[in-house]
């Protein structure tokens, strides 16, 4: 890749979502020119794109001529993916294939965001060498996209992450939904048997750009440094934002009646990323305190 290409713009496919939003902010902090797309949630300066439309994807990528095509865009509603598997497959797998082809055409590195849902949750947290065994359509589609990229992309970085939280335009992540209920004095059911490594979105975005600057390729986990139950994560969020922790009601995942199975003992080990970065990503306590200090959810 030429030095001219190295300094070209970044294309963020799905820049209106949580991860995409923070990737754009991280690019700006680094003075990197970037362009972004949205699908269902318009944002100023972003261009509409349906990744299922191969011709539209090719036109967008050719016009941007980026060094990196970052792909946080996905159908991420796990239960909807289970119930509408064909729709989700067209976005999560077919759409990814269109982006791979387009990135290859312009000589760009594709950066794909995957999940710990590619694992069954029997013995997490998982490192990059762990054997995948998805138990939901969402996890299966993420794994299928990983395989597609490994087989067809000229240059790629697959970033696995999990339970991402932070300031976001749509306000849809777990912490937003939790605090909205608590602020109204409403009880909220939170599973006590789901374990993971929550990931602070601004730190995730910074880590991705630092890994790219270091030439990282292949599969790498980028997740928070602390393992925690979803219940304790919710209780810490309540404490950080001055809400009533007693409104957090502990339940087992099986009581929630969800369409898709969840990996219970999940989460990711990020030793490889930490070695490359020379630092850990924040744990959930530090991340929630950062988030509370931002004042965006008060």
C-alpha positions as CSV (number, residue, x, y, z in Angstrom):
1,X,0.0,0.0,0.0
2,X,1.5,3.3,-1.0
3,X,2.0,6.2,1.4
4,X,-0.5,8.2,-0.6
5,X,-3.1,5.4,0.0
6,X,-2.1,5.2,3.7
7,X,-3.2,8.8,4.1
8,X,-6.5,8.5,2.2
9,X,-9.8,8.6,3.9
10,X,-11.4,6.1,6.2
11,X,-14.8,4.8,5.2
12,X,-17.0,3.8,8.2
13,X,-20.0,1.7,7.1
14,X,-22.6,2.1,9.8
15,X,-21.2,5.4,11.2
16,X,-24.6,6.2,12.8
17,X,-24.4,3.3,15.2
18,X,-22.7,3.2,18.5
19,X,-19.3,1.7,17.4
20,X,-19.4,3.6,14.1
21,X,-20.0,6.9,16.0
22,X,-17.0,6.4,18.1
23,X,-14.8,5.3,15.2
24,X,-15.6,8.6,13.5
25,X,-14.7,10.5,16.7
26,X,-11.5,8.6,17.0
27,X,-10.6,9.3,13.3
28,X,-11.2,13.0,13.9
29,X,-9.0,13.0,17.0
30,X,-6.2,11.6,14.8
31,X,-6.8,14.1,12.0
32,X,-7.8,11.3,9.6
33,X,-10.2,12.2,6.8
34,X,-13.3,10.0,6.9
35,X,-16.6,9.4,5.3
36,X,-19.5,7.5,6.8
37,X,-22.7,5.8,5.9
38,X,-26.0,5.1,7.5
39,X,-28.9,2.8,6.7
40,X,-32.0,3.5,8.9
41,X,-30.7,6.3,11.2
42,X,-29.7,9.4,9.3
43,X,-27.0,11.6,10.8
44,X,-25.6,14.9,9.4
45,X,-22.8,14.3,6.9
46,X,-23.5,10.6,6.4
47,X,-24.6,9.0,3.2
48,X,-27.3,6.4,2.9
49,X,-26.2,2.9,2.0
50,X,-27.8,-0.5,2.0
51,X,-25.0,-3.1,2.1
52,X,-27.3,-5.6,0.5
53,X,-27.1,-3.6,-2.8
54,X,-23.8,-4.7,-4.3
55,X,-23.7,-2.0,-7.0
56,X,-24.3,0.7,-4.4
57,X,-21.6,-0.6,-2.2
58,X,-19.1,-0.7,-5.1
59,X,-20.0,2.9,-6.0
60,X,-19.6,4.1,-2.5
61,X,-16.2,2.5,-1.9
62,X,-14.9,3.6,-5.3
63,X,-15.9,7.2,-4.6
64,X,-14.3,7.2,-1.1
65,X,-11.2,5.3,-2.3
66,X,-10.2,4.7,1.4
67,X,-7.2,3.0,2.9
68,X,-9.6,1.3,5.4
69,X,-13.2,0.2,5.1
70,X,-14.4,-0.2,8.7
71,X,-17.6,-2.3,9.1
72,X,-19.4,-1.9,12.4
73,X,-22.7,-2.0,10.4
74,X,-24.8,-5.1,11.1
75,X,-28.2,-6.5,12.0
76,X,-27.4,-6.8,15.7
77,X,-30.8,-7.4,17.4
78,X,-30.1,-10.9,18.4
79,X,-33.7,-12.1,18.8
80,X,-34.8,-10.5,15.6
81,X,-31.9,-12.2,13.8
82,X,-33.3,-15.5,15.2
83,X,-36.9,-14.8,14.0
84,X,-35.9,-13.2,10.7
85,X,-32.9,-15.2,9.8
86,X,-33.0,-14.6,6.1
87,X,-33.2,-10.8,6.4
88,X,-30.3,-10.8,8.9
89,X,-28.2,-13.1,6.8
90,X,-28.6,-10.8,3.8
91,X,-27.2,-7.9,5.9
92,X,-24.6,-9.8,8.0
93,X,-23.2,-12.2,5.5
94,X,-24.2,-11.1,2.0
95,X,-23.7,-7.5,2.7
96,X,-20.3,-8.2,4.2
97,X,-19.3,-10.1,1.0
98,X,-20.2,-7.0,-1.1
99,X,-17.9,-4.9,1.2
100,X,-15.1,-7.4,0.9
101,X,-15.3,-7.3,-2.9
102,X,-15.4,-3.5,-3.0
103,X,-12.5,-3.2,-0.6
104,X,-10.4,-5.6,-2.6
105,X,-11.1,-3.6,-5.8
106,X,-9.7,-0.4,-4.4
107,X,-6.9,-2.0,-2.4
108,X,-8.3,-1.2,1.0
109,X,-8.0,-3.1,4.3
110,X,-11.4,-4.2,5.5
111,X,-11.9,-4.0,9.3
112,X,-14.8,-6.1,10.4
113,X,-16.4,-6.1,13.9
114,X,-17.4,-9.5,15.3
115,X,-18.6,-10.8,18.6
116,X,-18.2,-13.3,21.4
117,X,-21.6,-14.7,20.2
118,X,-19.6,-16.9,17.9
119,X,-19.0,-19.0,21.0
120,X,-21.4,-21.2,23.0
121,X,-20.6,-19.7,26.4
122,X,-19.6,-23.0,27.9
123,X,-16.1,-21.9,29.1
124,X,-15.4,-18.3,28.4
125,X,-13.8,-15.8,28.4
126,X,-12.3,-16.8,25.0
127,X,-9.0,-16.0,23.3
128,X,-8.5,-15.8,19.5
129,X,-7.6,-19.5,19.3
130,X,-10.7,-20.8,20.9
131,X,-13.0,-23.0,18.9
132,X,-16.2,-21.2,17.7
133,X,-19.6,-22.9,18.3
134,X,-22.4,-20.4,17.8
135,X,-25.8,-21.2,19.4
136,X,-27.8,-18.4,17.7
137,X,-28.4,-17.2,14.2
138,X,-26.6,-13.9,15.0
139,X,-23.5,-15.8,16.2
140,X,-23.6,-18.1,13.2
141,X,-23.8,-15.2,10.8
142,X,-21.0,-13.4,12.5
143,X,-18.8,-16.5,12.2
144,X,-19.9,-17.0,8.6
145,X,-18.8,-13.4,7.8
146,X,-15.4,-14.1,9.6
147,X,-14.9,-17.1,7.4
148,X,-15.8,-15.2,4.3
149,X,-13.3,-12.4,5.1
150,X,-10.6,-14.9,5.9
151,X,-11.1,-16.6,2.5
152,X,-11.6,-13.7,0.3
153,X,-10.3,-10.4,1.7
154,X,-6.9,-9.3,0.4
155,X,-6.1,-7.5,3.7
156,X,-8.3,-7.7,6.8
157,X,-8.5,-7.1,10.5
158,X,-11.3,-8.9,12.3
159,X,-12.0,-7.2,15.7
160,X,-14.0,-9.3,18.1
161,X,-15.7,-7.3,20.9
162,X,-18.6,-7.6,23.3
163,X,-21.2,-5.7,25.4
164,X,-20.2,-2.3,24.0
165,X,-21.4,0.7,26.0
166,X,-20.8,4.4,25.9
167,X,-22.3,7.6,24.7
168,X,-24.2,7.0,21.4
169,X,-26.7,9.0,19.2
170,X,-29.4,6.3,19.2
171,X,-29.3,5.7,23.0
172,X,-30.1,2.0,22.5
173,X,-27.3,0.2,24.4
174,X,-27.9,-1.8,27.6
175,X,-26.8,1.1,29.9
176,X,-29.2,3.6,28.3
177,X,-32.1,1.2,28.6
178,X,-31.2,0.3,32.2
179,X,-30.8,3.9,33.3
180,X,-34.0,5.0,31.6
181,X,-36.0,2.5,33.6
182,X,-34.2,3.2,36.9
183,X,-34.6,7.0,36.4
184,X,-38.4,6.4,36.2
185,X,-38.3,4.3,39.3
186,X,-39.1,1.2,37.3
187,X,-37.8,-2.3,38.2
188,X,-35.7,-3.9,35.5
189,X,-34.9,-7.6,35.1
190,X,-31.2,-8.4,34.6
191,X,-29.7,-11.9,34.1
192,X,-27.5,-13.1,36.9
193,X,-26.1,-16.0,34.9
194,X,-24.6,-14.1,31.9
195,X,-20.9,-13.3,32.3
196,X,-18.9,-11.1,29.9
197,X,-16.3,-8.4,29.5
198,X,-18.1,-5.1,28.9
199,X,-16.3,-2.8,26.5
200,X,-16.2,1.0,26.7
201,X,-16.9,2.3,23.2
202,X,-14.4,5.2,23.1
203,X,-11.6,3.0,24.3
204,X,-12.5,0.3,21.7
205,X,-12.4,2.9,18.9
206,X,-9.0,4.3,20.0
207,X,-7.6,0.7,20.2
208,X,-8.8,-0.2,16.7
209,X,-7.0,2.8,15.2
210,X,-3.8,2.2,17.2
211,X,-3.8,-1.5,16.1
212,X,-4.2,-0.4,12.5
213,X,-1.3,2.0,12.9
214,X,0.7,-0.9,14.2
215,X,-0.1,-3.0,11.1
216,X,-2.4,-5.5,12.9
217,X,-4.1,-8.0,10.7
218,X,-6.0,-11.3,11.2
219,X,-8.3,-11.8,14.3
220,X,-7.8,-9.9,17.5
221,X,-10.0,-9.5,20.6
222,X,-10.6,-6.0,21.8
223,X,-12.8,-6.0,25.0
224,X,-12.9,-4.7,28.5
225,X,-10.3,-6.0,30.9
226,X,-12.7,-7.2,33.6
227,X,-15.1,-10.2,33.7
228,X,-18.5,-9.5,35.3
229,X,-22.0,-10.8,35.5
230,X,-24.6,-8.7,33.7
231,X,-26.3,-8.2,37.1
232,X,-23.2,-6.7,38.7
233,X,-22.6,-4.6,35.6
234,X,-26.1,-3.2,36.0
235,X,-25.7,-2.6,39.8
236,X,-22.4,-0.8,39.2
237,X,-24.1,1.4,36.6
238,X,-26.8,2.3,39.0
239,X,-24.3,3.3,41.6
240,X,-22.2,5.3,39.1
241,X,-25.2,7.3,38.0
242,X,-26.8,7.7,41.5
243,X,-29.8,5.5,40.8
244,X,-31.4,2.9,43.1
245,X,-29.7,-0.5,42.8
246,X,-32.6,-2.2,44.5
247,X,-34.6,-1.7,41.3
248,X,-32.3,-4.2,39.5
249,X,-34.1,-7.5,39.7
250,X,-32.0,-10.6,39.3
251,X,-33.3,-13.3,37.0
252,X,-32.0,-16.3,35.1
253,X,-31.7,-15.9,31.4
254,X,-34.1,-18.8,30.9
255,X,-36.8,-16.6,32.6
256,X,-36.6,-13.9,30.0
257,X,-38.3,-15.9,27.2
258,X,-35.9,-14.7,24.5
259,X,-36.0,-16.2,21.0
260,X,-32.3,-16.7,20.7
261,X,-30.0,-18.5,23.1
262,X,-27.2,-16.5,24.8
263,X,-23.7,-17.6,25.5
264,X,-23.7,-17.5,29.3
265,X,-20.1,-17.9,30.3
266,X,-18.9,-15.5,27.5
267,X,-16.5,-12.6,27.2
268,X,-13.2,-12.2,25.5
269,X,-9.5,-12.3,26.5
270,X,-7.6,-9.4,25.0
271,X,-4.1,-10.4,25.9
272,X,-2.9,-10.1,22.3
273,X,-4.4,-6.6,21.8
274,X,-2.9,-5.5,25.2
275,X,0.5,-6.7,24.1
276,X,0.3,-4.9,20.8
277,X,-1.1,-1.7,22.4
278,X,1.0,-1.7,25.5
279,X,-2.2,-1.1,27.6
280,X,-5.4,-2.6,28.8
281,X,-8.8,-1.4,27.8
282,X,-10.8,0.0,30.8
283,X,-12.6,-2.4,33.0
284,X,-16.3,-1.9,33.6
285,X,-16.0,0.1,36.8
286,X,-13.6,2.6,35.2
287,X,-15.6,2.7,32.0
288,X,-18.9,3.4,33.8
289,X,-17.2,6.2,35.8
290,X,-15.9,7.7,32.6
291,X,-19.4,7.5,31.1
292,X,-21.0,9.1,34.2
293,X,-18.5,11.9,34.1
294,X,-19.4,12.7,30.5
295,X,-22.8,13.9,31.7
296,X,-24.6,12.6,28.6
297,X,-27.0,10.3,30.4
298,X,-27.8,12.4,33.4
